[in-house]
Amino acid sequence: MPDARDPVCGLEFPEEQAEALGAFVVHRAGKKHYLCSKACAEEFARRPQ
Ligand SMILES: [Zn+2]
């Protein structure tokens, strides 16, 4: 399993733990992005693609 990396704060965690940790999953351009928190998910949503 590849590690998932939060593109906003850089936190890394095993992808299989993302759901258990309550990570936010954002689908963009056919890719899955994992965000550690709602705050990071909102920040990611504000960034240009
Ligand atoms: Zn984060």
mmCIF file of the protein (N, C-alpha, C, O) and its ligand, coordinates in Angstrom:
data_MODEL
# 
_entry.id   MODEL 
# 
loop_
_entity.id 
_entity.type 
_entity.pdbx_number_of_molecules 
1 polymer     1 
2 non-polymer 1 
# 
_entity_poly.entity_id                      1 
_entity_poly.type                           'polypeptide(L)' 
_entity_poly.nstd_linkage                   no 
_entity_poly.nstd_monomer                   no 
_entity_poly.pdbx_seq_one_letter_code       MPDARDPVCGLEFPEEQAEALGAFVVHRAGKKHYLCSKACAEEFARRPQ 
_entity_poly.pdbx_seq_one_letter_code_can   MPDARDPVCGLEFPEEQAEALGAFVVHRAGKKHYLCSKACAEEFARRPQ 
_entity_poly.pdbx_strand_id                 A 
# 
loop_
_entity_poly_seq.entity_id 
_entity_poly_seq.num 
_entity_poly_seq.mon_id 
_entity_poly_seq.hetero 
1 1  MET n 
1 2  PRO n 
1 3  ASP n 
1 4  ALA n 
1 5  ARG n 
1 6  ASP n 
1 7  PRO n 
1 8  VAL n 
1 9  CYS n 
1 10 GLY n 
1 11 LEU n 
1 12 GLU n 
1 13 PHE n 
1 14 PRO n 
1 15 GLU n 
1 16 GLU n 
1 17 GLN n 
1 18 ALA n 
1 19 GLU n 
1 20 ALA n 
1 21 LEU n 
1 22 GLY n 
1 23 ALA n 
1 24 PHE n 
1 25 VAL n 
1 26 VAL n 
1 27 HIS n 
1 28 ARG n 
1 29 ALA n 
1 30 GLY n 
1 31 LYS n 
1 32 LYS n 
1 33 HIS n 
1 34 TYR n 
1 35 LEU n 
1 36 CYS n 
1 37 SER n 
1 38 LYS n 
1 39 ALA n 
1 40 CYS n 
1 41 ALA n 
1 42 GLU n 
1 43 GLU n 
1 44 PHE n 
1 45 ALA n 
1 46 ARG n 
1 47 ARG n 
1 48 PRO n 
1 49 GLN n 
# 
loop_
_struct_asym.id 
_struct_asym.entity_id 
A 1 
B 2 
# 
loop_
_chem_comp.id 
_chem_comp.type 
_chem_comp.mon_nstd_flag 
ALA 'L-peptide linking' y 
ARG 'L-peptide linking' y 
ASP 'L-peptide linking' y 
CYS 'L-peptide linking' y 
GLN 'L-peptide linking' y 
GLU 'L-peptide linking' y 
GLY 'peptide linking'   y 
HIS 'L-peptide linking' y 
LEU 'L-peptide linking' y 
LYS 'L-peptide linking' y 
MET 'L-peptide linking' y 
PHE 'L-peptide linking' y 
PRO 'L-peptide linking' y 
SER 'L-peptide linking' y 
TYR 'L-peptide linking' y 
VAL 'L-peptide linking' y 
ZN  non-polymer         . 
# 
_pdbx_entity_nonpoly.entity_id   2 
_pdbx_entity_nonpoly.name        ? 
_pdbx_entity_nonpoly.comp_id     ZN 
# 
_pdbx_nonpoly_scheme.asym_id         B 
_pdbx_nonpoly_scheme.entity_id       2 
_pdbx_nonpoly_scheme.mon_id          ZN 
_pdbx_nonpoly_scheme.ndb_seq_num     1 
_pdbx_nonpoly_scheme.pdb_seq_num     101 
_pdbx_nonpoly_scheme.auth_seq_num    101 
_pdbx_nonpoly_scheme.pdb_mon_id      ZN 
_pdbx_nonpoly_scheme.auth_mon_id     ZN 
_pdbx_nonpoly_scheme.pdb_strand_id   A 
_pdbx_nonpoly_scheme.pdb_ins_code    . 
# 
loop_
_atom_site.group_PDB 
_atom_site.id 
_atom_site.type_symbol 
_atom_site.label_atom_id 
_atom_site.label_alt_id 
_atom_site.label_comp_id 
_atom_site.label_asym_id 
_atom_site.label_entity_id 
_atom_site.label_seq_id 
_atom_site.pdbx_PDB_ins_code 
_atom_site.Cartn_x 
_atom_site.Cartn_y 
_atom_site.Cartn_z 
_atom_site.occupancy 
_atom_site.B_iso_or_equiv 
_atom_site.pdbx_formal_charge 
_atom_site.auth_seq_id 
_atom_site.auth_comp_id 
_atom_site.auth_asym_id 
_atom_site.auth_atom_id 
_atom_site.pdbx_PDB_model_num 
ATOM   1   N  N  . MET A 1 1  ? 0.847   -1.206 0.000   1.00 0.00 ? 1   MET A N  1 
ATOM   2   C  CA . MET A 1 1  ? 0.000   0.000  0.000   1.00 0.00 ? 1   MET A CA 1 
ATOM   3   C  C  . MET A 1 1  ? 0.881   1.254  0.000   1.00 0.00 ? 1   MET A C  1 
ATOM   4   O  O  . MET A 1 1  ? 1.795   1.377  0.815   1.00 0.00 ? 1   MET A O  1 
ATOM   5   N  N  . PRO A 1 2  ? 0.604   2.164  -0.903  1.00 0.00 ? 2   PRO A N  1 
ATOM   6   C  CA . PRO A 1 2  ? 1.359   3.423  -0.883  1.00 0.00 ? 2   PRO A CA 1 
ATOM   7   C  C  . PRO A 1 2  ? 0.891   4.288  0.279   1.00 0.00 ? 2   PRO A C  1 
ATOM   8   O  O  . PRO A 1 2  ? -0.243  4.176  0.743   1.00 0.00 ? 2   PRO A O  1 
ATOM   9   N  N  . ASP A 1 3  ? 1.774   5.135  0.728   1.00 0.00 ? 3   ASP A N  1 
ATOM   10  C  CA . ASP A 1 3  ? 1.363   6.074  1.761   1.00 0.00 ? 3   ASP A CA 1 
ATOM   11  C  C  . ASP A 1 3  ? 0.577   7.212  1.126   1.00 0.00 ? 3   ASP A C  1 
ATOM   12  O  O  . ASP A 1 3  ? 0.884   7.669  0.025   1.00 0.00 ? 3   ASP A O  1 
ATOM   13  N  N  . ALA A 1 4  ? -0.430  7.649  1.838   1.00 0.00 ? 4   ALA A N  1 
ATOM   14  C  CA . ALA A 1 4  ? -1.161  8.826  1.399   1.00 0.00 ? 4   ALA A CA 1 
ATOM   15  C  C  . ALA A 1 4  ? -0.502  10.044 2.037   1.00 0.00 ? 4   ALA A C  1 
ATOM   16  O  O  . ALA A 1 4  ? -0.023  9.989  3.170   1.00 0.00 ? 4   ALA A O  1 
ATOM   17  N  N  . ARG A 1 5  ? -0.488  11.129 1.294   1.00 0.00 ? 5   ARG A N  1 
ATOM   18  C  CA . ARG A 1 5  ? 0.123   12.337 1.838   1.00 0.00 ? 5   ARG A CA 1 
ATOM   19  C  C  . ARG A 1 5  ? -0.854  13.502 1.703   1.00 0.00 ? 5   ARG A C  1 
ATOM   20  O  O  . ARG A 1 5  ? -1.386  13.786 0.630   1.00 0.00 ? 5   ARG A O  1 
ATOM   21  N  N  . ASP A 1 6  ? -1.059  14.147 2.815   1.00 0.00 ? 6   ASP A N  1 
ATOM   22  C  CA . ASP A 1 6  ? -1.912  15.327 2.826   1.00 0.00 ? 6   ASP A CA 1 
ATOM   23  C  C  . ASP A 1 6  ? -1.200  16.433 2.047   1.00 0.00 ? 6   ASP A C  1 
ATOM   24  O  O  . ASP A 1 6  ? -0.130  16.876 2.465   1.00 0.00 ? 6   ASP A O  1 
ATOM   25  N  N  . PRO A 1 7  ? -1.769  16.895 0.916   1.00 0.00 ? 7   PRO A N  1 
ATOM   26  C  CA . PRO A 1 7  ? -1.076  17.891 0.085   1.00 0.00 ? 7   PRO A CA 1 
ATOM   27  C  C  . PRO A 1 7  ? -1.027  19.279 0.721   1.00 0.00 ? 7   PRO A C  1 
ATOM   28  O  O  . PRO A 1 7  ? -0.293  20.148 0.251   1.00 0.00 ? 7   PRO A O  1 
ATOM   29  N  N  . VAL A 1 8  ? -1.794  19.492 1.776   1.00 0.00 ? 8   VAL A N  1 
ATOM   30  C  CA . VAL A 1 8  ? -1.807  20.812 2.416   1.00 0.00 ? 8   VAL A CA 1 
ATOM   31  C  C  . VAL A 1 8  ? -0.765  20.889 3.525   1.00 0.00 ? 8   VAL A C  1 
ATOM   32  O  O  . VAL A 1 8  ? 0.093   21.772 3.503   1.00 0.00 ? 8   VAL A O  1 
ATOM   33  N  N  . CYS A 1 9  ? -0.825  19.985 4.485   1.00 0.00 ? 9   CYS A N  1 
ATOM   34  C  CA . CYS A 1 9  ? 0.090   20.075 5.624   1.00 0.00 ? 9   CYS A CA 1 
ATOM   35  C  C  . CYS A 1 9  ? 1.239   19.084 5.543   1.00 0.00 ? 9   CYS A C  1 
ATOM   36  O  O  . CYS A 1 9  ? 2.174   19.146 6.340   1.00 0.00 ? 9   CYS A O  1 
ATOM   37  N  N  . GLY A 1 10 ? 1.170   18.151 4.560   1.00 0.00 ? 10  GLY A N  1 
ATOM   38  C  CA . GLY A 1 10 ? 2.280   17.239 4.376   1.00 0.00 ? 10  GLY A CA 1 
ATOM   39  C  C  . GLY A 1 10 ? 2.257   16.004 5.246   1.00 0.00 ? 10  GLY A C  1 
ATOM   40  O  O  . GLY A 1 10 ? 3.177   15.189 5.184   1.00 0.00 ? 10  GLY A O  1 
ATOM   41  N  N  . LEU A 1 11 ? 1.224   15.848 6.056   1.00 0.00 ? 11  LEU A N  1 
ATOM   42  C  CA . LEU A 1 11 ? 1.120   14.666 6.901   1.00 0.00 ? 11  LEU A CA 1 
ATOM   43  C  C  . LEU A 1 11 ? 1.040   13.408 6.044   1.00 0.00 ? 11  LEU A C  1 
ATOM   44  O  O  . LEU A 1 11 ? 0.285   13.356 5.073   1.00 0.00 ? 11  LEU A O  1 
ATOM   45  N  N  . GLU A 1 12 ? 1.815   12.407 6.404   1.00 0.00 ? 12  GLU A N  1 
ATOM   46  C  CA . GLU A 1 12 ? 1.771   11.145 5.678   1.00 0.00 ? 12  GLU A CA 1 
ATOM   47  C  C  . GLU A 1 12 ? 1.189   10.067 6.563   1.00 0.00 ? 12  GLU A C  1 
ATOM   48  O  O  . GLU A 1 12 ? 1.454   10.028 7.765   1.00 0.00 ? 12  GLU A O  1 
ATOM   49  N  N  . PHE A 1 13 ? 0.396   9.193  5.970   1.00 0.00 ? 13  PHE A N  1 
ATOM   50  C  CA . PHE A 1 13 ? -0.156  8.068  6.711   1.00 0.00 ? 13  PHE A CA 1 
ATOM   51  C  C  . PHE A 1 13 ? -0.467  6.962  5.729   1.00 0.00 ? 13  PHE A C  1 
ATOM   52  O  O  . PHE A 1 13 ? -0.720  7.217  4.551   1.00 0.00 ? 13  PHE A O  1 
ATOM   53  N  N  . PRO A 1 14 ? -0.450  5.712  6.224   1.00 0.00 ? 14  PRO A N  1 
ATOM   54  C  CA . PRO A 1 14 ? -0.745  4.603  5.322   1.00 0.00 ? 14  PRO A CA 1 
ATOM   55  C  C  . PRO A 1 14 ? -2.138  4.745  4.741   1.00 0.00 ? 14  PRO A C  1 
ATOM   56  O  O  . PRO A 1 14 ? -3.099  5.037  5.452   1.00 0.00 ? 14  PRO A O  1 
ATOM   57  N  N  . GLU A 1 15 ? -2.232  4.531  3.424   1.00 0.00 ? 15  GLU A N  1 
ATOM   58  C  CA . GLU A 1 15 ? -3.499  4.741  2.737   1.00 0.00 ? 15  GLU A CA 1 
ATOM   59  C  C  . GLU A 1 15 ? -4.620  3.906  3.357   1.00 0.00 ? 15  GLU A C  1 
ATOM   60  O  O  . GLU A 1 15 ? -5.762  4.358  3.439   1.00 0.00 ? 15  GLU A O  1 
ATOM   61  N  N  . GLU A 1 16 ? -4.285  2.670  3.798   1.00 0.00 ? 16  GLU A N  1 
ATOM   62  C  CA . GLU A 1 16 ? -5.339  1.821  4.353   1.00 0.00 ? 16  GLU A CA 1 
ATOM   63  C  C  . GLU A 1 16 ? -5.858  2.346  5.687   1.00 0.00 ? 16  GLU A C  1 
ATOM   64  O  O  . GLU A 1 16 ? -6.912  1.921  6.160   1.00 0.00 ? 16  GLU A O  1 
ATOM   65  N  N  . GLN A 1 17 ? -5.120  3.268  6.288   1.00 0.00 ? 17  GLN A N  1 
ATOM   66  C  CA . GLN A 1 17 ? -5.576  3.832  7.558   1.00 0.00 ? 17  GLN A CA 1 
ATOM   67  C  C  . GLN A 1 17 ? -6.359  5.123  7.379   1.00 0.00 ? 17  GLN A C  1 
ATOM   68  O  O  . GLN A 1 17 ? -6.908  5.666  8.337   1.00 0.00 ? 17  GLN A O  1 
ATOM   69  N  N  . ALA A 1 18 ? -6.407  5.604  6.157   1.00 0.00 ? 18  ALA A N  1 
ATOM   70  C  CA . ALA A 1 18 ? -7.020  6.908  5.921   1.00 0.00 ? 18  ALA A CA 1 
ATOM   71  C  C  . ALA A 1 18 ? -8.458  6.965  6.421   1.00 0.00 ? 18  ALA A C  1 
ATOM   72  O  O  . ALA A 1 18 ? -8.854  7.911  7.101   1.00 0.00 ? 18  ALA A O  1 
ATOM   73  N  N  . GLU A 1 19 ? -9.234  5.940  6.076   1.00 0.00 ? 19  GLU A N  1 
ATOM   74  C  CA . GLU A 1 19 ? -10.632 5.962  6.493   1.00 0.00 ? 19  GLU A CA 1 
ATOM   75  C  C  . GLU A 1 19 ? -10.764 5.781  7.992   1.00 0.00 ? 19  GLU A C  1 
ATOM   76  O  O  . GLU A 1 19 ? -11.599 6.421  8.631   1.00 0.00 ? 19  GLU A O  1 
ATOM   77  N  N  . ALA A 1 20 ? -9.933  4.902  8.558   1.00 0.00 ? 20  ALA A N  1 
ATOM   78  C  CA . ALA A 1 20 ? -9.976  4.672  10.002  1.00 0.00 ? 20  ALA A CA 1 
ATOM   79  C  C  . ALA A 1 20 ? -9.638  5.949  10.770  1.00 0.00 ? 20  ALA A C  1 
ATOM   80  O  O  . ALA A 1 20 ? -10.164 6.195  11.855  1.00 0.00 ? 20  ALA A O  1 
ATOM   81  N  N  . LEU A 1 21 ? -8.750  6.755  10.187  1.00 0.00 ? 21  LEU A N  1 
ATOM   82  C  CA . LEU A 1 21 ? -8.348  7.991  10.834  1.00 0.00 ? 21  LEU A CA 1 
ATOM   83  C  C  . LEU A 1 21 ? -9.348  9.117  10.606  1.00 0.00 ? 21  LEU A C  1 
ATOM   84  O  O  . LEU A 1 21 ? -9.218  10.203 11.172  1.00 0.00 ? 21  LEU A O  1 
ATOM   85  N  N  . GLY A 1 22 ? -10.334 8.851  9.780   1.00 0.00 ? 22  GLY A N  1 
ATOM   86  C  CA . GLY A 1 22 ? -11.317 9.889  9.492   1.00 0.00 ? 22  GLY A CA 1 
ATOM   87  C  C  . GLY A 1 22 ? -10.804 10.925 8.521   1.00 0.00 ? 22  GLY A C  1 
ATOM   88  O  O  . GLY A 1 22 ? -11.266 12.066 8.515   1.00 0.00 ? 22  GLY A O  1 
ATOM   89  N  N  . ALA A 1 23 ? -9.837  10.526 7.691   1.00 0.00 ? 23  ALA A N  1 
ATOM   90  C  CA . ALA A 1 23 ? -9.290  11.461 6.718   1.00 0.00 ? 23  ALA A CA 1 
ATOM   91  C  C  . ALA A 1 23 ? -10.357 11.838 5.691   1.00 0.00 ? 23  ALA A C  1 
ATOM   92  O  O  . ALA A 1 23 ? -11.267 11.065 5.390   1.00 0.00 ? 23  ALA A O  1 
ATOM   93  N  N  . PHE A 1 24 ? -10.215 13.008 5.188   1.00 0.00 ? 24  PHE A N  1 
ATOM   94  C  CA . PHE A 1 24 ? -11.127 13.470 4.152   1.00 0.00 ? 24  PHE A CA 1 
ATOM   95  C  C  . PHE A 1 24 ? -10.547 13.074 2.799   1.00 0.00 ? 24  PHE A C  1 
ATOM   96  O  O  . PHE A 1 24 ? -9.369  13.304 2.527   1.00 0.00 ? 24  PHE A O  1 
ATOM   97  N  N  . VAL A 1 25 ? -11.377 12.483 1.963   1.00 0.00 ? 25  VAL A N  1 
ATOM   98  C  CA . VAL A 1 25 ? -10.925 12.060 0.640   1.00 0.00 ? 25  VAL A CA 1 
ATOM   99  C  C  . VAL A 1 25 ? -11.544 12.993 -0.392  1.00 0.00 ? 25  VAL A C  1 
ATOM   100 O  O  . VAL A 1 25 ? -12.763 13.155 -0.454  1.00 0.00 ? 25  VAL A O  1 
ATOM   101 N  N  . VAL A 1 26 ? -10.686 13.600 -1.196  1.00 0.00 ? 26  VAL A N  1 
ATOM   102 C  CA . VAL A 1 26 ? -11.150 14.501 -2.240  1.00 0.00 ? 26  VAL A CA 1 
ATOM   103 C  C  . VAL A 1 26 ? -10.742 13.927 -3.584  1.00 0.00 ? 26  VAL A C  1 
ATOM   104 O  O  . VAL A 1 26 ? -9.575  13.599 -3.797  1.00 0.00 ? 26  VAL A O  1 
ATOM   105 N  N  . HIS A 1 27 ? -11.686 13.807 -4.473  1.00 0.00 ? 27  HIS A N  1 
ATOM   106 C  CA . HIS A 1 27 ? -11.386 13.325 -5.817  1.00 0.00 ? 27  HIS A CA 1 
ATOM   107 C  C  . HIS A 1 27 ? -11.231 14.535 -6.728  1.00 0.00 ? 27  HIS A C  1 
ATOM   108 O  O  . HIS A 1 27 ? -12.112 15.391 -6.804  1.00 0.00 ? 27  HIS A O  1 
ATOM   109 N  N  . ARG A 1 28 ? -10.114 14.591 -7.406  1.00 0.00 ? 28  ARG A N  1 
ATOM   110 C  CA . ARG A 1 28 ? -9.872  15.705 -8.326  1.00 0.00 ? 28  ARG A CA 1 
ATOM   111 C  C  . ARG A 1 28 ? -9.083  15.176 -9.515  1.00 0.00 ? 28  ARG A C  1 
ATOM   112 O  O  . ARG A 1 28 ? -8.051  14.526 -9.349  1.00 0.00 ? 28  ARG A O  1 
ATOM   113 N  N  . ALA A 1 29 ? -9.569  15.454 -10.697 1.00 0.00 ? 29  ALA A N  1 
ATOM   114 C  CA . ALA A 1 29 ? -8.884  15.063 -11.936 1.00 0.00 ? 29  ALA A CA 1 
ATOM   115 C  C  . ALA A 1 29 ? -8.532  13.577 -11.926 1.00 0.00 ? 29  ALA A C  1 
ATOM   116 O  O  . ALA A 1 29 ? -7.450  13.186 -12.363 1.00 0.00 ? 29  ALA A O  1 
ATOM   117 N  N  . GLY A 1 30 ? -9.450  12.754 -11.425 1.00 0.00 ? 30  GLY A N  1 
ATOM   118 C  CA . GLY A 1 30 ? -9.254  11.315 -11.465 1.00 0.00 ? 30  GLY A CA 1 
ATOM   119 C  C  . GLY A 1 30 ? -8.309  10.774 -10.409 1.00 0.00 ? 30  GLY A C  1 
ATOM   120 O  O  . GLY A 1 30 ? -8.015  9.579  -10.396 1.00 0.00 ? 30  GLY A O  1 
ATOM   121 N  N  . LYS A 1 31 ? -7.826  11.642 -9.518  1.00 0.00 ? 31  LYS A N  1 
ATOM   122 C  CA . LYS A 1 31 ? -6.928  11.188 -8.458  1.00 0.00 ? 31  LYS A CA 1 
ATOM   123 C  C  . LYS A 1 31 ? -7.580  11.383 -7.105  1.00 0.00 ? 31  LYS A C  1 
ATOM   124 O  O  . LYS A 1 31 ? -8.398  12.283 -6.914  1.00 0.00 ? 31  LYS A O  1 
ATOM   125 N  N  . LYS A 1 32 ? -7.201  10.520 -6.161  1.00 0.00 ? 32  LYS A N  1 
ATOM   126 C  CA . LYS A 1 32 ? -7.697  10.657 -4.805  1.00 0.00 ? 32  LYS A CA 1 
ATOM   127 C  C  . LYS A 1 32 ? -6.674  11.407 -3.966  1.00 0.00 ? 32  LYS A C  1 
ATOM   128 O  O  . LYS A 1 32 ? -5.483  11.096 -3.988  1.00 0.00 ? 32  LYS A O  1 
ATOM   129 N  N  . HIS A 1 33 ? -7.148  12.379 -3.241  1.00 0.00 ? 33  HIS A N  1 
ATOM   130 C  CA . HIS A 1 33 ? -6.271  13.112 -2.340  1.00 0.00 ? 33  HIS A CA 1 
ATOM   131 C  C  . HIS A 1 33 ? -6.804  12.936 -0.929  1.00 0.00 ? 33  HIS A C  1 
ATOM   132 O  O  . HIS A 1 33 ? -8.009  13.013 -0.690  1.00 0.00 ? 33  HIS A O  1 
ATOM   133 N  N  . TYR A 1 34 ? -5.895  12.701 -0.004  1.00 0.00 ? 34  TYR A N  1 
ATOM   134 C  CA . TYR A 1 34 ? -6.290  12.504 1.390   1.00 0.00 ? 34  TYR A CA 1 
ATOM   135 C  C  . TYR A 1 34 ? -5.916  13.725 2.206   1.00 0.00 ? 34  TYR A C  1 
ATOM   136 O  O  . TYR A 1 34 ? -4.772  14.180 2.195   1.00 0.00 ? 34  TYR A O  1 
ATOM   137 N  N  . LEU A 1 35 ? -6.892  14.238 2.905   1.00 0.00 ? 35  LEU A N  1 
ATOM   138 C  CA . LEU A 1 35 ? -6.664  15.388 3.766   1.00 0.00 ? 35  LEU A CA 1 
ATOM   139 C  C  . LEU A 1 35 ? -6.929  14.970 5.207   1.00 0.00 ? 35  LEU A C  1 
ATOM   140 O  O  . LEU A 1 35 ? -7.895  14.261 5.489   1.00 0.00 ? 35  LEU A O  1 
ATOM   141 N  N  . CYS A 1 36 ? -6.067  15.413 6.114   1.00 0.00 ? 36  CYS A N  1 
ATOM   142 C  CA . CYS A 1 36 ? -6.136  14.922 7.488   1.00 0.00 ? 36  CYS A CA 1 
ATOM   143 C  C  . CYS A 1 36 ? -7.302  15.516 8.258   1.00 0.00 ? 36  CYS A C  1 
ATOM   144 O  O  . CYS A 1 36 ? -7.740  14.948 9.258   1.00 0.00 ? 36  CYS A O  1 
ATOM   145 N  N  . SER A 1 37 ? -7.800  16.633 7.810   1.00 0.00 ? 37  SER A N  1 
ATOM   146 C  CA . SER A 1 37 ? -8.830  17.317 8.590   1.00 0.00 ? 37  SER A CA 1 
ATOM   147 C  C  . SER A 1 37 ? -9.718  18.136 7.667   1.00 0.00 ? 37  SER A C  1 
ATOM   148 O  O  . SER A 1 37 ? -9.398  18.368 6.501   1.00 0.00 ? 37  SER A O  1 
ATOM   149 N  N  . LYS A 1 38 ? -10.841 18.564 8.225   1.00 0.00 ? 38  LYS A N  1 
ATOM   150 C  CA . LYS A 1 38 ? -11.746 19.403 7.454   1.00 0.00 ? 38  LYS A CA 1 
ATOM   151 C  C  . LYS A 1 38 ? -11.057 20.705 7.055   1.00 0.00 ? 38  LYS A C  1 
ATOM   152 O  O  . LYS A 1 38 ? -11.269 21.209 5.952   1.00 0.00 ? 38  LYS A O  1 
ATOM   153 N  N  . ALA A 1 39 ? -10.239 21.246 7.944   1.00 0.00 ? 39  ALA A N  1 
ATOM   154 C  CA . ALA A 1 39 ? -9.538  22.495 7.654   1.00 0.00 ? 39  ALA A CA 1 
ATOM   155 C  C  . ALA A 1 39 ? -8.617  22.319 6.440   1.00 0.00 ? 39  ALA A C  1 
ATOM   156 O  O  . ALA A 1 39 ? -8.569  23.181 5.563   1.00 0.00 ? 39  ALA A O  1 
ATOM   157 N  N  . CYS A 1 40 ? -7.893  21.205 6.398   1.00 0.00 ? 40  CYS A N  1 
ATOM   158 C  CA . CYS A 1 40 ? -7.007  20.955 5.263   1.00 0.00 ? 40  CYS A CA 1 
ATOM   159 C  C  . CYS A 1 40 ? -7.822  20.715 3.995   1.00 0.00 ? 40  CYS A C  1 
ATOM   160 O  O  . CYS A 1 40 ? -7.430  21.161 2.916   1.00 0.00 ? 40  CYS A O  1 
ATOM   161 N  N  . ALA A 1 41 ? -8.947  20.019 4.111   1.00 0.00 ? 41  ALA A N  1 
ATOM   162 C  CA . ALA A 1 41 ? -9.782  19.767 2.945   1.00 0.00 ? 41  ALA A CA 1 
ATOM   163 C  C  . ALA A 1 41 ? -10.305 21.080 2.360   1.00 0.00 ? 41  ALA A C  1 
ATOM   164 O  O  . ALA A 1 41 ? -10.372 21.251 1.143   1.00 0.00 ? 41  ALA A O  1 
ATOM   165 N  N  . GLU A 1 42 ? -10.673 22.003 3.254   1.00 0.00 ? 42  GLU A N  1 
ATOM   166 C  CA . GLU A 1 42 ? -11.189 23.290 2.774   1.00 0.00 ? 42  GLU A CA 1 
ATOM   167 C  C  . GLU A 1 42 ? -10.078 24.115 2.139   1.00 0.00 ? 42  GLU A C  1 
ATOM   168 O  O  . GLU A 1 42 ? -10.293 24.792 1.133   1.00 0.00 ? 42  GLU A O  1 
ATOM   169 N  N  . GLU A 1 43 ? -8.886  24.056 2.734   1.00 0.00 ? 43  GLU A N  1 
ATOM   170 C  CA . GLU A 1 43 ? -7.745  24.778 2.168   1.00 0.00 ? 43  GLU A CA 1 
ATOM   171 C  C  . GLU A 1 43 ? -7.405  24.213 0.779   1.00 0.00 ? 43  GLU A C  1 
ATOM   172 O  O  . GLU A 1 43 ? -7.132  24.960 -0.160  1.00 0.00 ? 43  GLU A O  1 
ATOM   173 N  N  . PHE A 1 44 ? -7.430  22.896 0.675   1.00 0.00 ? 44  PHE A N  1 
ATOM   174 C  CA . PHE A 1 44 ? -7.129  22.239 -0.612  1.00 0.00 ? 44  PHE A CA 1 
ATOM   175 C  C  . PHE A 1 44 ? -8.151  22.651 -1.663  1.00 0.00 ? 44  PHE A C  1 
ATOM   176 O  O  . PHE A 1 44 ? -7.799  22.878 -2.820  1.00 0.00 ? 44  PHE A O  1 
ATOM   177 N  N  . ALA A 1 45 ? -9.413  22.747 -1.263  1.00 0.00 ? 45  ALA A N  1 
ATOM   178 C  CA . ALA A 1 45 ? -10.478 23.104 -2.201  1.00 0.00 ? 45  ALA A CA 1 
ATOM   179 C  C  . ALA A 1 45 ? -10.296 24.532 -2.722  1.00 0.00 ? 45  ALA A C  1 
ATOM   180 O  O  . ALA A 1 45 ? -10.721 24.855 -3.831  1.00 0.00 ? 45  ALA A O  1 
ATOM   181 N  N  . ARG A 1 46 ? -9.657  25.385 -1.906  1.00 0.00 ? 46  ARG A N  1 
ATOM   182 C  CA . ARG A 1 46 ? -9.457  26.783 -2.325  1.00 0.00 ? 46  ARG A CA 1 
ATOM   183 C  C  . ARG A 1 46 ? -8.286  26.940 -3.276  1.00 0.00 ? 46  ARG A C  1 
ATOM   184 O  O  . ARG A 1 46 ? -8.178  27.940 -3.986  1.00 0.00 ? 46  ARG A O  1 
ATOM   185 N  N  . ARG A 1 47 ? -7.398  25.933 -3.286  1.00 0.00 ? 47  ARG A N  1 
ATOM   186 C  CA . ARG A 1 47 ? -6.204  26.065 -4.129  1.00 0.00 ? 47  ARG A CA 1 
ATOM   187 C  C  . ARG A 1 47 ? -6.552  25.875 -5.595  1.00 0.00 ? 47  ARG A C  1 
ATOM   188 O  O  . ARG A 1 47 ? -7.466  25.120 -5.926  1.00 0.00 ? 47  ARG A O  1 
ATOM   189 N  N  . PRO A 1 48 ? -5.832  26.552 -6.470  1.00 0.00 ? 48  PRO A N  1 
ATOM   190 C  CA . PRO A 1 48 ? -6.036  26.344 -7.898  1.00 0.00 ? 48  PRO A CA 1 
ATOM   191 C  C  . PRO A 1 48 ? -5.606  24.936 -8.280  1.00 0.00 ? 48  PRO A C  1 
ATOM   192 O  O  . PRO A 1 48 ? -4.725  24.355 -7.647  1.00 0.00 ? 48  PRO A O  1 
ATOM   193 N  N  . GLN A 1 49 ? -6.222  24.399 -9.300  1.00 0.00 ? 49  GLN A N  1 
ATOM   194 C  CA . GLN A 1 49 ? -5.916  23.033 -9.691  1.00 0.00 ? 49  GLN A CA 1 
ATOM   195 C  C  . GLN A 1 49 ? -4.565  22.977 -10.402 1.00 0.00 ? 49  GLN A C  1 
ATOM   196 O  O  . GLN A 1 49 ? -4.127  21.901 -10.812 1.00 0.00 ? 49  GLN A O  1 
HETATM 197 ZN ZN . ZN  B 2 .  ? -3.555  18.176 6.908   1.00 0.00 2 101 ZN  A ZN 1 
# 
